[in-house]
Amino acid sequence: MLSVKRFKPYYIKEERDCIRVVLAYQYFSLLLDDKVYQFVPLESREIIVNRETRQVENQDDVFVFQKGKEYNRLPLSDLIRLKDFITQLNTIIHPYLTNSPTIMDEAETIIEQLEKENLKRLIDKALEAGDQKRFKKLSSMLNKEYGQGQS
């Protein structure tokens, strides 16, 4: 009988396309034949989850667990079949999936628009103040950042 005793990430690394759940000693243990085996990072040490599909990408990776001098090697594909493992993995990655790339791209677009509008306001202020040097500098920045003829 195989079940998860403890499953906590050492840390989580967010990337644009995936979430990496990095594991370390004492953060991950299994109950196998009524014995507790501790994860040891001898082979694989991370679980990679695709943000879009929410599927584990590195299912062929092998994780090593130790109890005393005894070692057990388990492919991630076997661990994924355990309901308690998947439940805990989903709990761990859920907060990172809410910040999807689509939402992040929309936020970046809004920020870019706000920065452009702010530059235009600063140009207007420079014109009102008669500050030709600042006007030229800000206009040059606007053209450089956002190209000519765009509004």
Disulfide bonds with the S-S distance in Angstrom:
none
